[in-house]
Amino acid sequence: MSDSEDDFMSDKFLVDAPPPEPLNYSARRAKESLKSQRLGQAKNQLKLKDLEEQRRKEGLETSLFERFEDDRGNSKDKETAEEAGKGGNKAIEMMMKMGWKVGQGLGKKRSPSPPSRPSSSSRGGIGSKRLRLDDEHESDDEKNGQGHQGGLKDERERERESTGPRTEPIRISLWTRRKGLSARSPSPPPLPLNTANRNPDVLDNAKMEQLGRATEGFRDRQRVEWAEKERERKGKKARELLVEMDREKGFNFHPLHVLPFDPLGTLPRPLLKLIYPSQLDLLSPSPSGSPASSPSRSLPKLSTYGKEENISAAEKLREQLKRDMFTDLDLGIGQSGGEGEEEEEGVVRFGVEDSRVERLRREREREGEGGEREHKEEVDYKDMNWEEMVPGTKRVLSMDPATYLTFTVDQLRHEHLFCFWCAYKYKSYEEMEGPGGCPGEEEDDH
């Protein structure tokens, strides 16, 4: 590009619009009135949807033939008639010139079949055909004049009736299997009524009320079970926080460290000896291979806030049979093998499965871990007076999940200044109760 040409981005190509001339009062008033008039016309106009509906309705109600006749009747001279015919009715005009009339059908017309004349005799001899032809000629000669004209008129009337416009719409017919073309039957068919004039599938009012009560009862039970599981989950979380904070302060045990819905997993072994000595015999390892040392034996359930009442007699019997079965199996293994015939590690014998060898190895490892755990517990709880902890622990074991959660949350709040619902540990009691602190002690306050 040469230097003489102007840059396409320069300001020379911009058109300087002249500033608008100031309008006087009358011009501004006329402009505002025109604007308001156009705004009013726009508001008074029909919506496009309503206008389309109106035009569609008018078009469906108006016949093309009537419009063609109106156009021809309104046009007085020949030129206007020709102009009207050019608008869109030229095809109709051409068909009418060819002899077509409004209301007639298209295609070849069928003339109605003439009525058959009864013959004088069913059997005809020689010359019977000639006699019939002679009779027809005589009848044709007699029927001249008005008779012939009347027949033509009747034929034209019949043609007009047969080719007249259809007054009823064509009926919808569907193919229903082997029934042919027929009207559609209702599907599904209506239910038959019994002698009492009622639907047999409809339940009576008493059964409907009973069904409604059963449904509501099921929903209530599901709601209660879900709420109980949720409280147990929150109680476990609060118990973990309480144990951690108590041990930070030097307190190794508190009755609230025991979960009422999991006593065997949370009770210390010295306290378990005082409260549940029979359960301790099952948990303690036995080197003689007794049933107590079998890991497959299921422990009986402890009594926790009345849950044993909900177990049916069949379930209790089933659990007892299961425990007896495991006991017999373990006793059989211990008596048949003995201490001298105990399998050695890594030795494969006929009739002895590998899982049995592995199980014996796991039992020995578990016995060693049990001894170490007992020694560790004695070290942790060596200065504890367990006799004083028995009443408080029994009281905790008798609590339901909601009561246990309430006591644990209160213990965290008053002893450690920790709000379980806020999940925050405050520095002082004034900070927790003051403005900007904890909103309340209940979960709903948060």
C-alpha positions in Angstrom: 0.0 0.0 0.0 1.4 3.4 -1.0 1.8 6.3 1.4 -0.7 8.4 -0.6 -3.6 6.0 0.2 -5.4 6.5 3.4 -5.5 3.9 6.1 -8.9 2.1 6.3 -8.9 2.5 10.1 -8.3 6.2 10.0 -10.9 8.8 11.1 -11.4 10.1 7.6 -13.8 7.4 6.7 -16.1 8.3 9.6 -19.1 10.3 8.6 -19.7 13.3 10.8 -23.4 13.4 11.4 -24.7 16.9 11.9 -26.0 17.7 15.3 -29.8 17.4 15.6 -31.6 20.7 15.4 -33.4 21.7 18.5 -37.2 21.2 18.2 -39.7 23.8 19.4 -42.6 23.1 21.6 -45.2 22.4 18.9 -42.8 19.9 17.1 -42.1 18.0 20.3 -45.8 17.9 21.1 -46.7 16.5 17.6 -43.9 13.9 17.9 -45.2 12.8 21.3 -48.8 12.6 20.1 -47.7 10.5 17.1 -45.7 8.2 19.4 -48.7 7.8 21.8 -51.0 7.2 18.9 -48.8 4.4 17.5 -48.5 2.9 20.9 -52.3 2.8 21.3 -52.7 1.2 17.9 -50.2 -1.5 18.8 -52.0 -2.2 22.1 -55.4 -2.4 20.3 -54.2 -4.9 17.7 -54.9 -8.6 18.2 -52.1 -10.9 19.0 -50.6 -12.9 16.2 -51.9 -16.1 17.7 -55.5 -14.8 17.9 -55.3 -13.3 14.5 -54.2 -16.6 13.0 -57.0 -18.4 14.7 -59.5 -15.9 13.5 -58.3 -16.1 9.9 -58.2 -19.9 10.0 -61.8 -20.1 11.3 -63.0 -17.7 8.6 -61.2 -19.7 5.9 -62.7 -23.0 7.1 -66.2 -21.7 7.3 -66.1 -20.1 3.8 -66.5 -22.5 0.7 -64.4 -21.9 -2.4 -67.5 -22.4 -4.5 -69.4 -19.7 -2.6 -66.5 -17.3 -2.9 -66.3 -18.0 -6.6 -70.0 -17.3 -7.1 -69.8 -14.2 -5.0 -66.9 -12.9 -7.1 -68.8 -13.6 -10.3 -72.0 -12.0 -9.0 -70.2 -8.9 -7.7 -68.4 -8.4 -11.0 -70.8 -6.5 -13.3 -68.8 -6.3 -16.5 -66.9 -9.0 -18.4 -63.5 -7.5 -17.7 -63.9 -7.6 -13.9 -65.3 -11.1 -14.2 -62.2 -12.2 -16.0 -60.0 -10.5 -13.5 -61.9 -12.4 -10.7 -61.4 -15.6 -12.5 -57.7 -15.1 -12.7 -57.3 -14.7 -8.9 -57.3 -18.4 -8.0 -60.6 -19.8 -9.3 -59.5 -20.3 -12.9 -59.5 -24.1 -12.5 -63.1 -24.0 -11.2 -64.1 -21.9 -14.1 -62.5 -24.3 -16.6 -64.2 -27.3 -15.0 -67.6 -25.6 -15.1 -67.1 -24.9 -18.8 -66.5 -28.6 -19.3 -69.8 -29.4 -17.7 -68.9 -29.9 -14.1 -71.3 -28.6 -11.4 -70.8 -27.7 -7.8 -71.3 -30.7 -5.6 -70.6 -33.4 -8.2 -67.9 -35.9 -7.9 -64.9 -36.4 -10.3 -64.5 -39.3 -12.6 -66.8 -41.5 -14.6 -70.4 -41.6 -13.6 -72.2 -44.8 -13.2 -75.8 -45.0 -14.4 -78.2 -46.9 -12.1 -79.1 -50.4 -13.3 -82.6 -50.5 -14.8 -85.2 -52.6 -12.9 -85.5 -56.2 -14.1 -88.9 -57.2 -15.7 -90.5 -60.4 -14.5 -90.7 -62.9 -17.3 -94.0 -64.6 -18.1 -92.6 -68.1 -18.0 -89.4 -69.5 -16.7 -89.1 -71.9 -19.6 -89.1 -70.6 -23.2 -89.5 -72.7 -26.3 -88.7 -72.0 -29.9 -89.4 -68.3 -30.6 -89.6 -67.2 -27.0 -86.7 -64.8 -27.4 -88.3 -63.3 -30.5 -91.6 -62.8 -28.7 -89.9 -61.0 -25.9 -88.1 -58.7 -28.3 -91.3 -58.0 -30.1 -93.0 -57.1 -26.8 -90.2 -54.7 -26.0 -90.5 -53.0 -29.4 -94.2 -52.7 -28.9 -93.8 -51.2 -25.5 -91.2 -48.8 -26.8 -93.5 -47.7 -29.5 -96.3 -47.2 -27.1 -94.1 -45.2 -24.6 -93.4 -42.2 -26.7 -93.9 -38.5 -25.8 -94.4 -37.9 -22.1 -93.4 -41.4 -21.1 -90.0 -41.1 -22.6 -89.4 -37.6 -21.2 -90.5 -38.8 -17.7 -88.0 -41.6 -17.7 -85.2 -39.2 -18.6 -86.2 -36.9 -15.7 -86.2 -39.7 -13.2 -82.8 -40.9 -14.4 -81.4 -37.4 -13.9 -82.9 -37.1 -10.4 -81.3 -40.4 -9.5 -78.0 -39.3 -10.8 -78.3 -36.0 -8.9 -79.1 -37.9 -5.7 -76.2 -40.4 -6.1 -73.7 -37.6 -6.9 -74.9 -35.1 -4.3 -72.7 -33.6 -1.6 -71.9 -35.8 1.4 -73.7 -34.6 4.6 -72.0 -37.0 7.1 -68.2 -37.4 7.5 -66.6 -40.7 6.6 -66.6 -43.1 9.6 -63.2 -44.1 11.0 -62.7 -47.8 10.6 -59.8 -49.8 12.0 -58.5 -53.3 11.3 -59.3 -55.5 14.4 -57.7 -58.9 13.8 -60.1 -61.2 11.8 -63.2 -59.1 12.3 -62.6 -57.0 9.2 -63.1 -53.2 9.0 -65.3 -52.2 11.8 -65.6 -49.5 14.5 -63.0 -49.6 17.2 -64.1 -51.5 20.3 -63.4 -49.9 23.7 -60.1 -51.2 25.1 -59.8 -52.4 27.8 -63.4 -53.7 28.1 -65.4 -52.6 31.1 -65.4 -54.9 34.1 -68.6 -56.9 34.5 -70.8 -56.0 37.4 -72.0 -58.8 39.8 -75.5 -59.3 41.0 -75.0 -56.7 43.8 -74.4 -54.1 41.0 -70.8 -53.3 42.3 -67.3 -53.8 41.0 -65.8 -57.0 42.5 -62.3 -55.6 42.4 -63.2 -52.7 44.6 -62.6 -53.2 48.4 -65.2 -52.3 50.9 -64.7 -49.4 53.3 -63.6 -51.6 56.2 -60.9 -53.3 54.2 -59.7 -50.0 52.8 -59.5 -48.5 56.3 -57.6 -51.6 57.5 -55.2 -51.3 54.6 -54.6 -47.7 55.3 -53.8 -48.4 58.9 -51.4 -51.1 57.9 -49.7 -48.8 55.5 -49.4 -46.0 58.0 -48.1 -48.5 60.6 -45.4 -49.7 58.2 -44.3 -46.1 57.5 -44.2 -45.3 61.2 -42.1 -48.4 61.9 -39.7 -47.5 59.1 -39.5 -43.9 60.4 -38.7 -45.1 63.9 -36.1 -47.6 62.8 -34.3 -45.0 60.7 -34.4 -42.4 63.5 -33.0 -45.0 65.9 -30.1 -45.9 63.5 -29.3 -42.2 63.1 -29.2 -41.7 66.8 -26.9 -44.7 67.2 -24.5 -43.3 64.5 -24.4 -39.9 66.3 -23.9 -41.6 69.6 -20.9 -43.5 68.3 -19.4 -40.2 67.0 -20.0 -38.4 70.3 -18.5 -41.3 72.3 -15.3 -41.2 70.2 -14.9 -37.5 70.8 -15.6 -37.9 74.5 -13.0 -40.7 74.8 -10.4 -38.7 73.0 -10.9 -35.5 75.1 -11.0 -37.5 78.4 -7.7 -39.2 77.7 -6.2 -35.9 76.8 -7.0 -34.7 80.3 -5.8 -38.0 81.9 -9.1 -39.8 82.4 -8.8 -43.3 81.1 -12.4 -44.4 81.6 -15.9 -42.9 82.1 -19.2 -44.8 82.2 -20.3 -42.9 79.0 -17.4 -44.6 77.2 -19.5 -47.7 77.0 -22.1 -47.9 74.1 -25.4 -49.5 75.3 -26.0 -50.9 71.8 -22.4 -52.4 71.6 -21.3 -53.4 75.1 -18.9 -56.2 74.1 -16.9 -53.9 71.9 -16.6 -51.0 74.3 -16.6 -52.5 77.8 -13.1 -53.0 79.3 -12.2 -56.5 80.3 -12.0 -55.9 84.1 -15.4 -54.3 84.1 -16.7 -57.1 81.8 -15.6 -59.6 84.5 -17.8 -57.9 87.1 -20.9 -57.3 84.9 -20.9 -60.2 82.4 -18.7 -63.0 83.7 -20.3 -65.6 81.4 -19.5 -63.5 78.3 -15.9 -63.2 79.4 -15.6 -67.0 79.4 -16.6 -67.0 75.8 -14.2 -64.3 74.9 -11.2 -65.6 76.8 -8.8 -67.9 74.7 -8.5 -71.5 75.7 -5.4 -73.5 74.7 -7.2 -76.9 74.9 -9.2 -76.1 71.8 -12.5 -75.7 73.7 -15.6 -74.2 72.0 -14.9 -70.9 73.7 -11.8 -70.4 71.6 -13.6 -71.0 68.3 -13.9 -67.8 66.3 -16.9 -69.2 64.4 -19.1 -69.5 67.5 -21.7 -66.7 67.6 -22.0 -64.8 70.9 -25.4 -64.6 72.5 -27.0 -61.2 72.4 -26.9 -59.0 75.5 -30.0 -57.5 77.0 -30.1 -53.9 75.6 -33.1 -51.7 76.5 -35.7 -54.4 75.8 -34.6 -55.6 72.3 -34.7 -59.2 73.3 -38.5 -59.0 73.7 -38.9 -58.3 70.0 -37.1 -61.5 69.0 -39.6 -64.3 68.3 -39.4 -67.8 69.7 -38.5 -69.2 66.2 -35.5 -66.8 65.9 -34.3 -67.7 69.4 -34.5 -71.4 68.6 -32.7 -70.9 65.3 -29.8 -69.0 67.0 -29.6 -71.7 69.7 -29.4 -74.5 67.0 -26.7 -72.5 65.2 -24.6 -72.2 68.4 -25.1 -75.9 69.2 -24.0 -76.9 65.6 -20.8 -74.9 65.9 -20.1 -76.3 69.3 -20.4 -79.9 68.1 -18.1 -79.2 65.2 -15.5 -77.6 67.4 -15.7 -80.4 70.0 -15.3 -83.1 67.2 -12.2 -81.4 65.9 -10.6 -81.2 69.4 -11.4 -84.8 70.4 -10.5 -86.5 67.2 -7.2 -84.8 66.7 -5.9 -84.2 70.2 -2.7 -82.4 71.0 -0.4 -85.0 69.6 -2.2 -85.2 66.3 -2.3 -81.5 65.7 -1.3 -80.6 62.1 2.1 -79.2 61.6 2.5 -76.0 59.6 3.2 -76.5 55.9 2.4 -80.2 56.0 -0.2 -81.4 53.6 -2.1 -84.6 54.7 -4.7 -86.7 53.0 -8.2 -85.9 54.1 -7.2 -82.6 55.7 -8.2 -79.4 53.9 -5.8 -76.4 53.6 -8.5 -74.2 55.2 -8.3 -76.2 58.5 -4.5 -75.7 58.7 -4.9 -72.0 58.0 -7.7 -71.8 60.7 -5.5 -73.4 63.3 -2.7 -70.9 62.5 -5.1 -68.0 62.8 -6.2 -69.3 66.2 -2.7 -69.3 67.5 -2.1 -65.8 66.3 -5.3 -64.6 67.8 -4.4 -66.2 71.2 -1.1 -64.2 71.1 -2.9 -61.0 70.2 -5.4 -61.6 73.0 -2.6 -61.9 75.6 -1.0 -58.7 74.4 -4.3 -56.9 74.5 -5.0 -58.0 78.0 -1.6 -56.9 79.2 -2.1 -53.5 77.5 -5.5 -53.1 79.2 -3.9 -53.9 82.6 -1.3 -51.2 81.9 -3.9 -48.6 80.9 -6.4 -49.4 83.7 -4.0 -50.5 86.5 -5.1 -47.7 89.0 -8.8 -47.9 88.4 -11.4 -48.9 91.0 -13.8 -50.9 88.9 -16.2 -51.6 91.8 -17.2 -47.9 91.8 -17.8 -47.9 88.1 -20.3 -50.8 88.0 -23.5 -48.8 89.0 -22.8 -46.0 86.5 -22.0 -48.5 83.8 -25.2 -50.5 84.4 -27.2 -47.3 84.2 -25.6 -46.4 80.8 -26.2 -49.9 79.5 -29.9 -49.5 80.3 -30.2 -46.3 78.2 -31.8 -46.1 74.7 -29.8 -44.4 71.9 -31.6 -41.1 72.3 -30.9 -40.8 76.1 -27.3 -41.9 75.6 -26.8 -39.2 72.9 -28.3 -36.5 75.2 -26.0 -37.5 78.1 -22.9 -37.7 75.9 -23.5 -34.3 74.3 -24.1 -32.7 77.7 -20.9 -34.2 79.0 -18.9 -32.8 76.1 -20.6 -29.4 76.6 -20.1 -29.0 80.3 -16.8 -30.8 80.8 -14.8 -29.9 77.7 -16.7 -26.8 76.4 -17.3 -28.6 73.1 -20.6 -28.3 71.2 -21.3 -31.5 69.3 -23.8 -29.7 67.0 -21.5 -26.8 66.3 -18.5 -29.1 66.0 -16.4 -26.4 67.7 -14.5 -26.3 71.0 -14.9 -22.9 72.8 -12.2 -21.3 74.9 -14.5 -20.3 77.8 -18.0 -20.7 79.0 -18.7 -17.0 78.4 -17.7 -17.3 74.7 -20.0 -20.3 74.3 -23.0 -18.7 75.9 -22.4 -15.2 74.7 -23.5 -13.5 71.5 -22.0 -15.1 68.4 -21.5 -18.4 70.3 -23.5 -21.5 70.5 -27.2 -20.9 69.6 -28.5 -23.6 72.0 -28.1 -27.1 73.5 -30.6 -28.9 71.2 -30.0 -30.0 67.6 -33.0 -28.0 66.4 -31.5 -24.8 67.7 -28.7 -25.1 65.2 
